[in-house]
């Protein structure tokens, strides 16, 4: 969806007069989100670069997610900060009127569909744990397709943006605008969440069935499998968490445009819109935090990159406590996303 006010008639002139205090608060929030999100996703990119030699299909999808999140924040927040200072008048020129808002919407679609793909990949790993997890040409084509599909989605939007009286506005009719908003909500929110919910329902069923089997006999290989199942449950909970965070953070954003375009919101629309985007941008810093706090593999890789001495001490400490390790390495059954 649009990340700045796309029609100056949307907002009553009395609602756009920011007081100095409100502008300062919004500037601080947006600036903090920008710095934290870029830092978190930068750390994710560093870790993924280290792990990428594994050629994991999950890491490929995570890389796509991190890139799209970085673009969402990197393209949207700086221009929104400028707009907070300049007001409704369009100050970026006629060419940017055609480019900026579609460019801001473009990586958002990629992010949503990548989160959906991560949930389906998670389901395949749980349903078929011994299946090869490295990415293939098919996975690369799927990633490319998400970008092409998102580009196709924003193309109609770019064709209707025009400069009028110093404002950048949409020129399509109300019916077409409503249809476009409904399509975006359905394709970039409702359908992905339904697919994600179905995937995790089957994952839960699989987990319950596997747990009952593991209780019958535990020894040797079964011990390794039991450990794998515990890691699997933890990772599923982690993935569910970042999807739920994303869904909640994006909900105000979608609700605002549905209410606005279908005529159900009038008063204080600018403040509702601005508040909804605080949630939207906050979602891009939540995912790195969840990964580094819930995924032991990512946490260890992060420590090894930025604090190698701490990792060396941890290895020595573990070695002194545990002694020799088992010949059957749990990494053979790794289920990390």
N, C-alpha and C positions, 0 to 999 in steps of 0.2 A: 504494500500500500504506500501512499504518499507520505513522505517524511517531513514535509513542510506544508504550510497552508497553500492549497492549490487554487483557491478561488477567493478573492478578497471580499466578495459578497457574503461569504460564509460567516464572517465575523462582524458583529455590530461594532461600530467605531468606538463606542463607549467601553467595550470589553477589551480593546487592544491597547489601552493606555496602561502600560506597565509602570508601576511605581518603582522607584530606585531599589527598594528593598527586595521586591519580587525578582527583578532582573539579576541582582547580585546572587540570590539564592539559587536561581535556575542556572546561572553561569557556573557557580561552584559545583552543583550537582552534575552538570554536563561535563565539566572539566575533569572531575574526579572519576566519573565513569569512563571517560576517554582514556585517561592515563592507566587506570587499573585494567581495563579491557585489553588495551594494546600490550601491557606488560604481561598479563596472564596468557594471552594467545601467543605472544612472542616466546614465552617459556614453553608452551605446548609445541610450537613449531620446532624449537631447539631439540626437545625430547623426541619428537617424531622423526626428525632428521637422523638422530642417533639410531632409532629403532627401524628405520625404513629398509635397511638391508635385509630384514626378515621377509620383506615383500608380503606383508599381511594385508588381506583384503580389508580388515577392520581398520588398520592404520591408514590405508588409502582413503577410506571414508572419513576418518577423523581429520586427516589433512584437508580434505575438501570442506569439512565443517569449520575448521579453524580459519581457513582462507576466507570463506564467506562471512564469518563473524567479524574478522578484521576489516573487511571491506565495508560491511554495514556501518561499523563505528567510524572507520577512517573517512568514509565519504559523507556520512550524514552529520555527525556531531560538529565538525569544524564549521560547516555552512550554517547549521542551526545556531551556533554560538554567534556568528556574524549577524544573523537575522534577529536574534534577541536584542542586539544593540541598535540595529537600523530600523526595526519595525516592519510593517507590511510591504512597504515599497520594495520592488524588485531592483536590486543593485548589482546583479551579476551579468547583465547584458542579455541581448536577444538570443544569441546562440545558446547560452547556458539555460535559458528558459526551456528550450527543446530537449536539452541533454540532462540537466541536473536531477530532476525528480525521477525520470525513468532510470537513471544510473543509480540512484539511491534505492529504488525498489528492486532492481535487478539481483543483487546478491542475497536479498531477503528470501526470494523464492528458492534459490539454491540451498540456503540454510535449512529451510523447512523440509524440503524433499530429501536432503542429506540425512537429517534426523530420522526421517521415516525409513530410509534405506539402512541406517545403523540398526534400527529395531528389527528389521527383517533379517539382517545379517546375524544379529544376536540370536534370533530364533533358530536360524540354520545351524549355528554353532552348538546350541543346546540340544537341538533335535538330532544332529548328526555330529557328535563330538570327535569322531575319528576321521572325519572328512578333511581333505586338504584345505588349509586356510589361506594359502597364498593367493594373491590376486592374479587374475588372468586378463586377457584382452577384453573379455566381456565386462569385467569390473571397470576397466578404464573407459570403455564406451558408455557405460551407464553414468559415470561421473561427467563425461563430456555432454551426455544427453541432458543432464540436469541444468547445465549452463545454457544449452541451446533452447530448452523449453522455457527457462526463465526469460531469456532474451526475446523469444516469441511472445511471451505474455506481456511484456512492457512495451512492445512495438506500437500497438494501438494507442497507448497512453502518450507516446512521444508525438504522434501525428496530430493530436488535438490541443497541444499546448501552444499558446500564442501570447504575445505582448499586447496589452490593451491599457492605455492610460497609465503607464508606469507599473502595471501589475502583470504577473505571469498567471494566466488563467486557462482553465479547460473550456473548450468551445463545443463539446458535444452536448446533445440534448439530455434532459433529465432522465428519460427512460433508458437511454444507452448507458448513461453514467451509473444508474442503479444496477443494470445488468452486469456491467463490468465489476462493480464493487461486490456483487453477489458471487460472481465467478471467482474472484480473488479469495473471498472468504471461504468458499467451498473447496477450491483446489489447494489453497495454501494454509488452511487451518482445519476445517471440518474433516475432510477425507483423510489427510495424514494422521490425525488423532485417532480416527476410527481404526485405521490399519495398525497403528501402534498399539492400541488397546487390544485388538484381536491377537497380535503377536505375543503380547505379554500374558494374555489369558492362556494360550497354549503352552507358553514357557512355564507358567505356574503349574499347569496340569502335568507337564513332563517332570518338573522338579519333584512334585509330590509322589509320582509313580517311582522315580528313581530312588528317592529317599527310603521308600518301603523296601526296595530290593537291597539297598546297601545295609539294612539292618539285619539281614539274614546271616551274612558271613563277612567278617572283616579280617583279612590277613594278606600280607605280601602285596600283590598288585591291587587288591581291593582297598588297601589302606591308601595307596596313591590315588585311586579313583575317588575314594571318600573325600580326600583333601581337595581333589579337583572339583567335586560337587559343592563343597563349602565355598571355594573361591568363585564358583559359578553363581551361587546364590548372592554372594556379596556384589559381584559385578552386575548382575541383573538389577539388583536394588539400586546400584549406582546409575545405571542407564535410565531406569524408571525415574529416578530423582531428577536428572537433568532434563528429561523430556517434560516432566510435570512442571519444573521451574520455567522452562521455555513456554509451555502452554499458558501458564498463569500470567507470565509477563507479557505475552502477546495478546492476551484476551482484551484488555482495555483498548488497545490499538484497533483491533477489528471491530469491537463493539461501537467505538466512537464513529467510525466511518459508516457502519450500517445505520446507526441512529441518525447521523447527519444526512446521509444521502436519501434515506427514506422518510425524512421530515419529522423525526421524533425528538430532535434536540435543537434548541434555539438559544436559550440563555447560557451565558458563560461558556460558550463552545470553545473559545480559545484556551481557556484554562483547563478544561477537560482534555483537550487535545494535547497540550503541553505535558500535563501530568501523565497521560497514557504513554508518551514517548520516553519518559523517564524509565518506565517499566520495560519498554521495548529495548532500549539500549542497555539496561541493567542485565538483561538476559545473556548478553554476549560476554559478560565477565563472570557469570555464574558457572558456566560449563567448565572453564579451566579450574576454578576453585574446587568443584565437585570431583574432577578427575584427580587432582593432586591430593585431595583429602580422603578419597575412597579407593583409589587404585594403587596398590602397593608397588606394582611395576613402574608406573609413572613417577611415583614418589621417589623410588630408588634411583631411577634414571636422572631425575631432577637433581638429587643430591650428588650423584656421581659427576654431573656436569659443573654445578656451581659450588659444590663443597666436597671435593674428592677426599679430603682428609677425614671427614666425618664418615664417609662410606668405608674407608680403609679401617677405621677404628671399629666400626660395626661388624665388619667381616672377622676381624681378629677376636672380638668379644664373643661372637657367635661360635667361632671355631673352638675357643677355649671351653665353652659350655657344652657344646654338642659333640665335639670330637669329630670322628670320621663321618662322612655323609653316606647315605644309602646309594647303592649302585643304580637303583631305579630312580632317575631324576624326575621330579614332578613337572619340570618344564616340558616333558614329552606330552603332557596332557594339559598344557596351558590353554586357558579359555579367555585370556585377556582381550578386551575390546580394543 
